[in-house]
Amino acid sequence: MIDRLIVDRIFAAANIVEVVGDFVSLRKKGVNYQACCPFHSEKTPSFVVSPSKGLFKCFGCGKGGNAVTFVMEHESMTYPEALKYLGKKYGIEVQEREMSPEEEKRNDDRESMMVATAFAAEWFGKTLWDTDEGRSIGLGYFRQRGLSDGTITKFGLGYCPRHGDSFAKAASQAGYKEEFLLSTGLCGKRENGTLYDKFYDRVIFPVHSVSGRVIAFGGRTLRSDKKVAKYVNSPESEIYHKSNVLYGLFFAKKSITQEDCCILVEGYTDVISMHQSGVENVVASSGTALTQEQVRLISRFTKNITVIFDGDSAGIKASMRGIDIILKEGMNVRIVPLPEGQDPDSFAKSRPAAELREYIARNEEDFITFKTRVLLEGAGEDPIKRGALISEIVASVAVVPDPIMRSVYIKQIAGSMDIPHEVLASEVARKRISHDSDTQTRDFIRRQEEIRRKERSSGYTADPESGLTTGTTGGGIAGSSIEELEKELVKYLIKYGDRYFDYKEGRNVVSFNVAETIINDIEANGLVFRDDRYRKLYETYRDLYNNARTADGTQDLASPKEDTVGLHNFINHPDPAVSNTAVDLLTDNDNYVVSKLWKKYDIVVESESDKLAESVPRAVILYKSKAIENIIAELRQKLNGQTLTDEELAELTFRISTLNRERMAIAKKLSRLIL
């Protein structure tokens, strides 16, 4: 495990804007930064980064956290992996203490796969440059394709020898375990138990994650034998999911952000040749059908996609299939058709960057113009084919989420195809209603399956009447009233702990501190929070609060809250689940503003902080009441479920009676508060 002092140094060094900005295109808005959320699909930015608080928060999907939790969520890293990533970014050496066997197994397997692929990438590269076979076959092929030595080095291209087990032997001799060589797809296993190379006799294209780590490989054969597969690719694994990866994105992301446009091509060499020509905002779907996840990956950096595919019919059909997926994600898509017989690789090699950019700008078409032109060429004057063509174009327009853009497209189609605007608008609306209905049905089924899955795993069942979760076993559970109150109390502490409120007792008005009111009541009654996240946040606040008091027992008011019970202690809590919870509490209601209409008519709306005099005492009393109810329930269960002596029976009965009287007294006090 990583020492806490090093963790603190990483948190202190990590600039939330820099960290998030490596993956998302941020735009400054006031004191904060905004972007479309990288964790869900949206057209209106609701993802906010606060440099002053050091946190991010999406008010659409609810995700939030600090720099470390962002890297964890975005890159699917563990907590130690994210710390190492940021340590490397900011030049902080990360040393670890010994972990338990369980922790080692959980954290090391994925990292071991990454280490194996990194070793493979280095080995393939050395084989290309340092062996006679690699130079004559692999390097000769790349140079023949017009790639410079600098480009070959930049993309880490390599070669795997034709002898079928050269890499397997080298990896085994270097100490790499068989299980990781197999799970990454680098090696296969013969019936006699020996390993062989999956990529033998092929030139190698390493595939990088967004952060630059090698996670997979593509291997191209140089044989003319049609029985041999042209490409062999790494299989799906713990570190590689091809539907979530775009080839070249690591090298292109900076240029994509600067150009505010992503050029999408099909293959490895298409990307490499365009980069070499000076056009670097290029990525590839690596020969697979474009997926929704890949489009969302691009949307983190830009909303504009230019699709370039081969000038043959197969390339055009491929672009057609991808268009609807891009449109559905609210992206702006344009198409660049290449001349017949050309692909981005050959086209880029014959032109310098300026000419290449000029061609793209001059020939790119919006998807309606492109699709209409291409389909009309095949339909001719056949009315049945033209009707099918119109239906297909309408289906594409129907998935566009922006109503204004849909209206523009409908008007454009009506003009170019001489069809009444009302007919097209009606057909688009019908298809959208059908699509929305199907989506809602799927979402409903998914939610029901999720509920059933949670029931099976936890032993709890959903009560459809109350909307609450009830269990077959005792104790508080997520979503129950007592945990909602724990959440409420912790929120008041970390958001308003330094505030004071006036509370009326009889004829007197007494000023109370929020933190003192909550902490004193909980500690005096020996109450312990049931939810680990809220308990850790409460204990962190309580300890910092107590340390900030002077020797005579009063709080040192000369020290500002930020220096004593600072928000960074919660946002940067070592437990990611706790820090994410703190961010949720701190940003609760941050995205809501009072209507200008209400202000116009002088309608006063009390904020959360204005109601502390009512809400804090009420939350404390309610929590105490619920805690007593739980204790009584446990005692009654013990009373009914065990054989007790007369003395034990009398003691339990007395305790239950005492607690009931206290509960009634609390109920009367709570009733007065409500009134």
C-alpha positions as CSV (number, residue, x, y, z in Angstrom):
1,M,0.0,0.0,0.0
2,I,1.1,3.6,-0.6
3,D,2.3,5.6,2.4
4,R,-0.2,8.3,3.4
5,L,2.5,11.1,3.2
6,I,3.0,10.3,-0.5
7,V,-0.7,10.2,-1.0
8,D,-1.0,13.7,0.5
9,R,1.8,15.0,-1.7
10,I,0.0,13.6,-4.8
11,F,-3.3,15.2,-3.8
12,A,-1.5,18.5,-3.1
13,A,0.2,18.5,-6.5
14,A,-2.7,17.3,-8.6
15,N,-4.4,20.1,-10.4
16,I,-8.0,19.0,-11.1
17,V,-8.2,21.1,-14.2
18,E,-5.0,19.7,-15.6
19,V,-5.9,16.1,-14.8
20,V,-9.5,16.3,-16.2
21,G,-8.2,18.4,-19.1
22,D,-6.0,15.5,-20.3
23,F,-9.1,13.5,-21.1
24,V,-11.9,16.1,-21.6
25,S,-12.2,19.3,-23.5
26,L,-12.9,21.9,-20.8
27,R,-14.3,25.4,-21.3
28,K,-14.0,28.1,-18.7
29,K,-17.3,29.4,-17.3
30,G,-16.9,31.9,-14.5
31,V,-14.6,30.5,-11.8
32,N,-15.3,26.9,-12.9
33,Y,-14.9,24.8,-16.1
34,Q,-17.6,23.0,-18.0
35,A,-17.8,20.1,-20.5
36,C,-20.2,17.4,-21.6
37,C,-19.9,14.6,-19.2
38,P,-17.4,11.8,-20.2
39,F,-19.4,9.2,-18.2
40,H,-22.8,9.5,-20.0
41,S,-24.3,10.9,-23.2
42,E,-25.5,14.4,-23.1
43,K,-25.8,17.4,-25.5
44,T,-25.9,20.2,-22.9
45,P,-22.8,20.4,-20.6
46,S,-23.6,19.5,-17.0
47,F,-20.1,18.4,-16.1
48,V,-18.4,21.0,-13.8
49,V,-14.8,21.2,-12.6
50,S,-14.1,23.5,-9.7
51,P,-10.4,24.4,-9.4
52,S,-11.0,26.1,-6.0
53,K,-12.6,23.1,-4.4
54,G,-10.5,20.6,-6.3
55,L,-13.4,18.5,-7.4
56,F,-15.6,17.5,-10.4
57,K,-19.3,16.9,-10.5
58,C,-21.8,15.9,-13.2
59,F,-25.3,17.2,-12.4
60,G,-26.7,14.9,-15.0
61,C,-25.5,11.4,-14.0
62,G,-24.4,12.4,-10.5
63,K,-20.8,11.2,-10.7
64,G,-18.3,13.4,-8.8
65,G,-15.0,13.2,-7.0
66,N,-11.4,14.5,-6.9
67,A,-8.5,14.1,-9.3
68,V,-7.7,10.6,-8.2
69,T,-11.3,9.3,-8.4
70,F,-11.7,10.9,-11.9
71,V,-8.7,8.9,-13.1
72,M,-10.0,5.7,-11.5
73,E,-13.4,6.1,-13.1
74,H,-12.3,7.3,-16.5
75,E,-9.4,4.9,-17.0
76,S,-10.9,1.9,-15.0
77,M,-8.0,2.0,-12.6
78,T,-7.7,0.9,-9.0
79,Y,-6.9,3.4,-6.3
80,P,-3.2,2.6,-6.2
81,E,-3.0,2.6,-10.0
82,A,-4.5,6.1,-10.2
83,L,-2.1,7.4,-7.5
84,K,0.8,6.0,-9.5
85,Y,-0.5,7.6,-12.7
86,L,-0.7,11.0,-11.0
87,G,2.6,10.5,-9.2
88,K,4.3,9.9,-12.5
89,K,2.5,12.9,-14.1
90,Y,3.7,15.2,-11.3
91,G,7.2,13.7,-10.7
92,I,6.4,12.1,-7.3
93,E,8.1,8.8,-6.6
94,V,5.5,6.4,-5.3
95,Q,6.8,3.8,-2.8
96,E,4.5,1.1,-1.4
97,R,4.4,-0.9,1.8
98,E,3.6,-4.6,1.9
99,M,0.0,-5.5,1.0
100,S,-2.1,-8.4,2.2
101,P,-2.3,-11.5,0.0
102,E,-5.8,-10.6,-1.0
103,E,-4.9,-7.0,-1.8
104,E,-1.9,-8.2,-3.9
105,K,-4.1,-10.7,-5.9
106,R,-6.8,-8.1,-6.6
107,N,-4.4,-5.3,-7.6
108,D,-1.6,-7.2,-9.3
109,D,-3.4,-9.3,-11.9
110,R,-4.5,-6.4,-14.1
111,E,-1.2,-4.6,-13.6
112,S,0.6,-7.8,-14.5
113,M,-1.3,-8.0,-17.8
114,M,-0.3,-4.4,-18.5
115,V,3.4,-5.2,-17.7
116,A,3.3,-8.2,-20.0
117,T,1.9,-6.1,-22.9
118,A,4.5,-3.4,-22.2
119,F,7.3,-6.0,-22.4
120,A,5.8,-7.4,-25.6
121,A,5.7,-3.9,-27.2
122,E,9.3,-3.3,-26.3
123,W,10.4,-6.8,-27.5
124,F,8.6,-6.5,-30.8
125,G,10.2,-3.0,-31.3
126,K,13.7,-4.3,-30.6
127,T,13.1,-7.3,-32.9
128,L,12.2,-4.9,-35.7
129,W,15.3,-2.7,-35.4
130,D,17.9,-5.1,-34.0
131,T,17.5,-8.4,-35.8
132,D,18.3,-9.2,-39.4
133,E,14.9,-10.7,-40.0
134,G,13.1,-7.7,-38.4
135,R,15.1,-5.2,-40.5
136,S,14.8,-7.1,-43.8
137,I,11.1,-8.1,-43.5
138,G,9.3,-5.8,-40.9
139,L,11.3,-2.6,-41.4
140,G,11.5,-3.2,-45.1
141,Y,7.7,-3.4,-45.3
142,F,7.1,-0.2,-43.3
143,R,9.6,1.7,-45.3
144,Q,8.1,0.4,-48.5
145,R,4.7,1.7,-47.3
146,G,6.3,5.1,-47.1
147,L,6.7,5.4,-43.3
148,S,9.6,7.3,-41.9
149,D,11.8,5.9,-39.1
150,G,10.5,8.7,-36.9
151,T,6.9,7.6,-37.5
152,I,7.7,4.0,-36.9
153,T,9.3,4.8,-33.6
154,K,6.4,7.2,-32.6
155,F,3.7,4.5,-33.0
156,G,6.0,1.8,-31.5
157,L,5.6,-0.5,-34.6
158,G,7.3,-3.9,-34.3
159,Y,7.8,-7.3,-35.7
160,C,7.3,-10.9,-34.5
161,P,9.6,-13.5,-36.1
162,R,8.3,-16.3,-38.3
163,H,9.8,-18.9,-35.9
164,G,6.6,-19.7,-33.9
165,D,7.8,-19.4,-30.3
166,S,10.5,-16.7,-30.2
167,F,8.5,-14.3,-28.1
168,A,7.1,-17.0,-25.9
169,K,10.6,-18.2,-25.0
170,A,11.9,-14.7,-24.4
171,A,8.9,-13.8,-22.2
172,S,9.2,-17.0,-20.2
173,Q,13.0,-16.5,-19.7
174,A,12.3,-12.9,-18.6
175,G,10.0,-14.3,-15.8
176,Y,6.6,-13.5,-17.2
177,K,3.9,-15.9,-16.0
178,E,2.1,-18.2,-18.4
179,E,-1.3,-17.1,-17.2
180,F,-0.7,-13.5,-18.2
181,L,0.8,-14.4,-21.6
182,L,-2.3,-16.4,-22.3
183,S,-4.9,-14.0,-20.9
184,T,-3.5,-11.1,-23.0
185,G,-3.6,-13.2,-26.1
186,L,0.2,-12.8,-26.7
187,C,0.6,-16.6,-26.6
188,G,-1.4,-19.8,-27.2
189,K,-0.8,-23.2,-25.8
190,R,-0.3,-26.4,-27.7
191,E,-1.6,-29.8,-26.7
192,N,1.8,-30.8,-25.4
193,G,1.7,-27.8,-23.0
194,T,4.3,-25.6,-24.8
195,L,3.5,-22.0,-25.6
196,Y,3.6,-20.5,-29.1
197,D,3.4,-16.9,-30.4
198,K,0.0,-15.7,-31.6
199,F,1.5,-13.0,-33.7
200,Y,4.4,-14.9,-35.3
201,D,5.5,-13.8,-38.8
202,R,3.6,-10.5,-38.6
203,V,4.4,-6.8,-38.4
204,I,3.0,-5.4,-35.1
205,F,0.8,-2.4,-34.4
206,P,0.5,-1.7,-30.6
207,V,-2.8,-0.4,-29.4
208,H,-2.7,2.3,-26.6
209,S,-5.2,3.4,-24.0
210,V,-6.1,7.0,-23.7
211,S,-3.4,7.4,-21.1
212,G,-0.8,5.8,-23.3
213,R,-0.4,2.3,-21.9
214,V,-0.1,-0.6,-24.4
215,I,-3.2,-2.7,-23.9
216,A,-3.4,-4.8,-27.1
217,F,-1.8,-5.5,-30.5
218,G,-2.8,-5.9,-34.1
219,G,-0.6,-8.1,-36.3
220,R,-0.6,-8.0,-40.1
221,T,0.7,-10.9,-42.2
222,L,3.0,-10.1,-45.1
223,R,2.2,-13.4,-46.8
224,S,0.1,-13.5,-50.0
225,D,-1.5,-16.8,-49.0
226,K,-5.2,-16.1,-48.8
227,K,-5.7,-18.9,-46.3
228,V,-3.8,-16.9,-43.7
229,A,-5.8,-14.2,-41.9
230,K,-4.6,-10.8,-43.0
231,Y,-4.9,-9.4,-39.4
232,V,-4.7,-11.1,-36.0
233,N,-5.9,-8.9,-33.1
234,S,-5.6,-9.3,-29.3
235,P,-8.7,-10.9,-27.8
236,E,-11.1,-9.2,-25.3
237,S,-9.5,-9.2,-21.9
238,E,-9.5,-7.5,-18.5
239,I,-7.5,-4.7,-19.9
240,Y,-8.8,-4.5,-23.5
241,H,-12.3,-4.1,-24.7
242,K,-12.2,-3.3,-28.4
243,S,-15.6,-1.5,-28.5
244,N,-14.2,1.0,-26.0
245,V,-10.9,1.7,-27.8
246,L,-9.9,3.9,-30.8
247,Y,-6.6,3.3,-32.4
248,G,-4.4,6.4,-32.3
249,L,-6.4,8.4,-29.8
250,F,-3.5,8.7,-27.4
251,F,-1.5,10.5,-30.1
252,A,-4.4,12.5,-31.5
253,K,-6.3,13.8,-28.4
254,K,-4.3,17.0,-28.1
255,S,-4.8,17.8,-31.8
256,I,-8.5,16.9,-31.6
257,T,-9.0,19.4,-28.8
258,Q,-7.0,22.1,-30.6
259,E,-8.8,21.5,-34.0
260,D,-12.2,20.9,-32.3
261,C,-12.7,18.1,-34.7
262,C,-11.9,14.4,-34.9
263,I,-11.2,12.7,-38.3
264,L,-12.4,9.1,-38.2
265,V,-10.8,6.5,-40.6
266,E,-10.8,2.7,-40.7
267,G,-7.4,1.2,-40.2
268,Y,-4.0,1.4,-38.5
269,T,-2.0,2.6,-41.5
270,D,-4.7,5.2,-42.4
271,V,-4.0,6.8,-39.0
272,I,-0.3,6.5,-39.2
273,S,0.0,7.9,-42.7
274,M,-2.2,10.9,-41.9
275,H,-0.2,11.7,-38.8
276,Q,3.0,11.5,-40.9
277,S,1.5,13.9,-43.4
278,G,0.9,16.4,-40.6
279,V,-2.8,15.8,-39.9
280,E,-2.8,14.5,-36.4
281,N,-6.5,14.7,-35.2
282,V,-7.1,11.3,-36.7
283,V,-8.3,8.0,-35.0
284,A,-9.5,4.6,-36.3
285,S,-12.1,2.1,-35.4
286,S,-9.5,-0.5,-36.2
287,G,-11.5,-2.4,-38.8
288,T,-14.5,-3.0,-36.5
289,A,-17.9,-1.5,-36.8
290,L,-18.1,1.8,-35.1
291,T,-19.7,1.5,-31.6
292,Q,-21.6,3.9,-29.3
293,E,-18.8,3.7,-26.7
294,Q,-16.2,4.8,-29.3
295,V,-18.3,7.8,-30.3
296,R,-18.7,8.7,-26.7
297,L,-14.9,8.5,-26.3
298,I,-14.5,11.1,-29.1
299,S,-17.2,13.3,-27.5
300,R,-14.9,13.8,-24.5
301,F,-12.7,15.9,-26.7
302,T,-14.9,17.4,-29.4
303,K,-18.5,17.4,-30.8
304,N,-17.4,17.4,-34.4
305,I,-16.5,14.2,-36.4
306,T,-15.4,14.0,-40.0
307,V,-15.7,10.5,-41.4
308,I,-13.2,9.5,-44.2
309,F,-13.6,6.0,-45.6
310,D,-12.4,4.3,-48.7
311,G,-13.8,5.4,-52.0
312,D,-15.2,1.9,-52.8
313,S,-18.7,0.7,-52.2
314,A,-17.7,-1.2,-49.0
315,G,-16.2,2.0,-47.5
316,I,-19.4,3.9,-48.3
317,K,-21.6,1.2,-46.7
318,A,-19.3,1.3,-43.6
319,S,-19.7,5.0,-43.3
320,M,-23.5,4.7,-43.6
321,R,-23.6,2.2,-40.7
322,G,-21.6,4.5,-38.5
323,I,-23.6,7.7,-39.3
324,D,-26.7,6.9,-37.2
325,I,-24.6,6.0,-34.2
326,I,-22.7,9.3,-34.4
327,L,-26.0,11.3,-34.8
328,K,-27.6,9.5,-31.9
329,E,-24.9,10.8,-29.6
330,G,-25.7,14.4,-30.6
331,M,-22.5,14.8,-32.6
332,N,-22.0,16.9,-35.7
333,V,-20.9,14.6,-38.5
334,R,-19.6,15.3,-42.0
335,I,-18.5,12.9,-44.6
336,V,-15.5,13.1,-47.0
337,P,-15.7,10.7,-49.9
338,L,-12.3,9.8,-51.4
339,P,-11.8,9.2,-55.1
340,E,-12.5,5.7,-56.4
341,G,-9.7,3.3,-55.6
342,Q,-8.2,5.6,-52.9
343,D,-8.0,5.0,-49.1
344,P,-6.8,7.5,-46.4
345,D,-3.4,5.8,-46.3
346,S,-2.6,6.1,-50.0
347,F,-4.4,9.5,-50.3
348,A,-2.4,11.0,-47.4
349,K,1.0,9.8,-48.7
350,S,0.6,11.6,-52.0
351,R,-0.3,15.0,-50.4
352,P,1.3,17.4,-47.9
353,A,-0.7,18.5,-44.9
354,A,-1.9,21.8,-46.3
355,E,-3.3,20.1,-49.5
356,L,-4.8,17.3,-47.4
357,R,-6.6,19.8,-45.2
358,E,-7.8,21.8,-48.2
359,Y,-9.2,18.7,-49.8
360,I,-11.1,17.7,-46.7
361,A,-12.5,21.2,-46.3
362,R,-13.6,21.5,-49.9
363,N,-15.1,18.0,-50.2
364,E,-16.8,17.3,-46.8
365,E,-20.6,17.0,-46.9
366,D,-23.2,17.0,-44.2
367,F,-24.7,13.5,-43.8
368,I,-28.0,14.4,-45.4
369,T,-26.4,15.6,-48.6
370,F,-24.0,12.6,-48.7
371,K,-26.6,10.0,-47.9
372,T,-29.2,11.4,-50.3
373,R,-26.7,11.6,-53.1
374,V,-25.4,8.1,-52.6
375,L,-28.7,6.4,-52.2
376,L,-30.3,8.3,-55.1
377,E,-27.6,7.0,-57.4
378,G,-28.7,3.5,-56.6
379,A,-32.4,4.2,-56.7
380,G,-32.7,5.9,-60.0
381,E,-36.3,6.6,-61.0
382,D,-37.7,3.4,-59.4
383,P,-40.5,4.7,-57.0
384,I,-40.3,1.7,-54.7
385,K,-36.5,2.2,-54.2
386,R,-37.0,6.0,-53.8
387,G,-39.6,5.3,-51.1
388,A,-37.2,3.0,-49.3
389,L,-34.5,5.6,-49.7
390,I,-36.7,8.3,-48.1
391,S,-37.6,6.0,-45.2
392,E,-33.9,5.2,-44.6
393,I,-33.0,8.9,-44.5
394,V,-35.9,9.7,-42.2
395,A,-34.7,7.0,-39.8
396,S,-31.3,8.7,-39.6
397,V,-32.9,12.1,-38.9
398,A,-35.2,10.6,-36.2
399,V,-32.2,9.6,-34.0
400,V,-30.9,13.2,-33.9
401,P,-31.5,14.4,-30.3
402,D,-31.5,18.1,-31.0
403,P,-35.0,19.2,-32.2
404,I,-33.6,22.3,-34.0
405,M,-31.2,20.2,-36.0
406,R,-34.0,17.7,-36.8
407,S,-36.1,20.6,-38.2
408,V,-33.2,21.9,-40.3
409,Y,-32.6,18.4,-41.8
410,I,-36.3,17.9,-42.5
411,K,-36.4,21.2,-44.4
412,Q,-33.3,20.2,-46.3
413,I,-34.7,16.8,-47.3
414,A,-38.1,18.2,-48.3
415,G,-36.4,20.7,-50.6
416,S,-33.9,18.3,-52.2
417,M,-36.5,15.4,-52.7
418,D,-39.6,17.5,-53.5
419,I,-41.6,16.0,-50.6
420,P,-44.0,18.1,-48.4
421,H,-42.4,19.2,-45.2
422,E,-45.4,18.1,-43.1
423,V,-45.2,14.6,-44.4
424,L,-41.5,14.2,-43.5
425,A,-42.0,15.9,-40.0
426,S,-44.9,13.5,-39.3
427,E,-42.8,10.5,-40.3
428,V,-39.8,11.6,-38.2
429,A,-42.1,12.2,-35.2
430,R,-43.6,8.7,-35.6
431,K,-40.3,7.0,-35.7
432,R,-39.1,9.0,-32.6
433,I,-42.1,7.9,-30.6
434,S,-41.6,4.3,-31.6
435,H,-37.9,4.6,-30.7
436,D,-38.6,6.3,-27.4
437,S,-41.2,3.7,-26.5
438,D,-38.7,0.9,-27.2
439,T,-36.0,2.6,-25.2
440,Q,-38.3,3.2,-22.2
441,T,-39.3,-0.5,-22.3
442,R,-35.7,-1.6,-22.4
443,D,-34.8,0.8,-19.5
444,F,-37.8,-0.5,-17.5
445,I,-36.6,-4.1,-18.0
446,R,-33.1,-3.2,-17.1
447,R,-34.2,-1.5,-13.9
448,Q,-36.3,-4.5,-12.9
449,E,-33.4,-6.8,-13.6
450,E,-31.1,-4.6,-11.5
451,I,-33.6,-4.7,-8.6
452,R,-33.9,-8.5,-8.8
453,R,-30.1,-8.8,-8.9
454,K,-29.7,-6.7,-5.8
455,E,-32.4,-8.7,-4.0
456,R,-30.6,-12.0,-4.8
457,S,-27.2,-10.7,-3.7
458,S,-28.4,-9.0,-0.4
459,G,-31.4,-10.9,0.7
460,Y,-33.6,-7.8,0.7
461,T,-36.8,-7.3,-1.3
462,A,-38.3,-4.1,-2.6
463,D,-41.6,-3.0,-1.1
464,P,-43.6,-1.6,-4.0
465,E,-46.1,0.2,-1.8
466,S,-43.6,2.3,0.2
467,G,-40.9,2.6,-2.3
468,L,-38.4,1.7,0.5
469,T,-36.2,-1.3,0.8
470,T,-37.0,-3.8,3.5
471,G,-35.0,-6.7,4.6
472,T,-35.3,-10.1,6.2
473,T,-32.5,-9.4,8.6
474,G,-32.1,-6.7,11.2
475,G,-30.1,-3.6,11.0
476,G,-30.0,-0.5,8.9
477,I,-29.7,-0.8,5.1
478,A,-28.9,1.6,2.3
479,G,-31.9,3.8,1.6
480,S,-33.5,3.3,5.0
481,S,-34.6,6.3,7.1
482,I,-31.7,6.1,9.6
483,E,-29.1,6.2,6.8
484,E,-30.8,9.1,5.2
485,L,-30.5,11.0,8.5
486,E,-26.8,10.0,8.8
487,K,-26.3,11.5,5.3
488,E,-28.2,14.7,6.4
489,L,-26.1,15.1,9.6
490,V,-22.8,14.7,7.8
491,K,-23.9,17.1,5.1
492,Y,-24.6,19.8,7.7
493,L,-21.2,19.2,9.3
494,I,-19.0,19.5,6.2
495,K,-21.1,22.2,4.6
496,Y,-22.1,24.3,7.6
497,G,-20.1,23.1,10.6
498,D,-18.7,26.5,11.2
499,R,-22.1,28.3,11.0
500,Y,-24.2,29.5,14.0
501,F,-28.0,29.5,14.2
502,D,-30.4,31.1,16.7
503,Y,-32.7,28.7,18.6
504,K,-35.6,29.7,20.8
505,E,-35.9,28.0,24.2
506,G,-38.9,29.4,26.0
507,R,-38.5,33.2,26.0
508,N,-34.7,33.1,25.4
509,V,-32.9,33.0,22.1
510,V,-29.7,31.0,22.2
511,S,-27.0,30.9,19.6
512,F,-25.7,27.4,18.7
513,N,-22.8,26.2,16.5
514,V,-23.9,23.5,14.0
515,A,-20.8,21.3,14.5
516,E,-21.1,21.5,18.3
517,T,-24.8,20.7,18.3
518,I,-24.4,17.6,16.2
519,I,-21.2,16.2,17.7
520,N,-22.1,16.8,21.3
521,D,-25.5,15.0,20.9
522,I,-24.1,12.0,19.1
523,E,-21.2,11.6,21.4
524,A,-23.3,12.1,24.6
525,N,-25.7,9.3,23.5
526,G,-22.9,6.9,22.3
527,L,-24.4,6.7,18.8
528,V,-22.5,5.1,16.0
529,F,-23.3,5.7,12.3
530,R,-24.2,2.5,10.4
531,D,-23.1,3.5,6.9
532,D,-19.3,3.2,6.6
533,R,-19.0,6.2,4.3
534,Y,-20.9,8.6,6.6
535,R,-19.3,7.2,9.7
536,K,-15.8,7.8,8.3
537,L,-16.8,11.4,7.2
538,Y,-18.3,12.0,10.7
539,E,-15.2,10.7,12.5
540,T,-12.9,12.7,10.3
541,Y,-14.8,15.9,11.0
542,R,-15.1,15.1,14.7
543,D,-11.4,14.5,15.2
544,L,-10.4,17.6,13.2
545,Y,-13.0,19.7,15.2
546,N,-11.7,18.4,18.5
547,N,-8.1,19.1,17.5
548,A,-9.0,22.7,16.6
549,R,-10.2,23.5,20.1
550,T,-7.9,25.4,22.6
551,A,-6.8,24.1,26.0
552,D,-9.7,25.7,27.8
553,G,-12.2,23.7,25.8
554,T,-13.5,26.4,23.4
555,Q,-13.1,26.4,19.7
556,D,-10.2,28.5,18.4
557,L,-12.3,30.9,16.3
558,A,-9.1,32.8,15.2
559,S,-8.3,29.9,13.0
560,P,-10.5,29.9,9.9
561,K,-12.4,26.7,9.1
562,E,-10.4,26.1,5.9
563,D,-7.2,25.8,8.1
564,T,-8.8,23.5,10.7
565,V,-11.6,21.4,9.3
566,G,-10.8,22.1,5.6
567,L,-12.9,20.7,2.8
568,H,-9.8,19.0,1.3
569,N,-9.8,16.6,4.2
570,F,-13.1,15.2,2.9
571,I,-12.7,15.7,-0.9
572,N,-9.3,13.9,-0.7
573,H,-10.2,11.3,1.8
574,P,-8.1,8.1,1.3
575,D,-11.2,6.0,0.8
576,P,-12.5,6.8,-2.8
577,A,-16.0,5.9,-1.8
578,V,-15.9,8.3,1.1
579,S,-14.4,11.2,-1.0
580,N,-17.0,10.7,-3.7
581,T,-19.8,10.8,-1.1
582,A,-18.3,14.0,0.3
583,V,-18.3,15.6,-3.2
584,D,-22.0,14.6,-3.6
585,L,-22.8,16.2,-0.3
586,L,-20.8,19.4,-1.0
587,T,-22.4,19.9,-4.4
588,D,-25.9,19.0,-3.3
589,N,-28.2,21.8,-4.7
590,D,-25.3,23.6,-6.3
591,N,-26.9,23.3,-9.8
592,Y,-30.2,24.9,-8.8
593,V,-30.8,28.7,-9.0
594,V,-33.8,30.8,-8.1
595,S,-36.0,31.6,-11.1
596,K,-35.6,35.2,-12.4
597,L,-39.4,35.4,-12.5
598,W,-39.5,34.8,-8.7
599,K,-36.9,37.5,-8.1
600,K,-38.9,39.9,-10.3
601,Y,-42.0,39.5,-8.1
602,D,-39.9,39.6,-4.8
603,I,-40.7,36.0,-4.0
604,V,-38.3,35.0,-1.2
605,V,-37.0,31.4,-1.3
606,E,-35.1,30.2,1.8
607,S,-31.9,28.5,1.0
608,E,-30.7,25.4,2.8
609,S,-28.4,27.5,5.0
610,D,-31.2,29.8,6.0
611,K,-33.1,26.9,7.6
612,L,-30.4,25.6,9.8
613,A,-32.2,26.6,13.0
614,E,-35.1,24.3,12.1
615,S,-33.3,21.5,10.1
616,V,-30.3,20.8,12.3
617,P,-32.1,20.2,15.6
618,R,-34.9,18.3,13.8
619,A,-32.3,16.0,12.1
620,V,-30.5,15.4,15.4
621,I,-33.7,14.5,17.2
622,L,-35.0,12.3,14.4
623,Y,-31.7,10.5,14.2
624,K,-31.7,9.8,17.9
625,S,-35.3,8.6,17.7
626,K,-34.5,6.2,14.9
627,A,-31.4,4.9,16.6
628,I,-33.5,4.2,19.7
629,E,-36.1,2.4,17.6
630,N,-33.4,0.2,16.2
631,I,-32.0,-0.6,19.7
632,I,-35.5,-1.5,20.9
633,A,-36.1,-3.8,17.9
634,E,-32.8,-5.6,18.6
635,L,-33.6,-6.0,22.3
636,R,-37.1,-7.4,21.4
637,Q,-35.5,-9.8,19.0
638,K,-33.2,-11.0,21.7
639,L,-36.1,-11.2,24.1
640,N,-38.1,-13.4,21.8
641,G,-35.3,-15.4,20.3
642,Q,-33.3,-16.6,23.4
643,T,-33.9,-18.6,26.5
644,L,-33.3,-16.1,29.3
645,T,-33.0,-16.3,33.1
646,D,-35.4,-14.3,35.2
647,E,-32.7,-11.7,35.9
648,E,-31.8,-11.3,32.2
649,L,-35.5,-11.1,31.3
650,A,-36.1,-8.3,33.9
651,E,-33.0,-6.4,32.8
652,L,-34.1,-6.5,29.1
653,T,-37.7,-5.5,30.0
654,F,-36.4,-2.6,32.0
655,R,-34.1,-1.4,29.2
656,I,-36.9,-1.6,26.7
657,S,-39.3,0.4,29.0
658,T,-36.6,3.1,29.6
659,L,-35.9,3.5,25.9
660,N,-39.7,3.7,25.1
661,R,-40.1,6.5,27.6
662,E,-37.1,8.3,26.1
663,R,-38.6,7.8,22.6
664,M,-41.9,9.3,23.7
665,A,-40.2,12.3,25.2
666,I,-38.3,12.8,21.9
667,A,-41.6,12.4,20.0
668,K,-43.1,15.2,22.0
669,K,-40.1,17.5,21.4
670,L,-40.1,16.6,17.7
671,S,-43.8,17.4,17.5
672,R,-43.1,20.9,18.9
673,L,-40.3,21.4,16.4
674,I,-42.6,20.4,13.5
675,L,-45.4,22.7,14.7
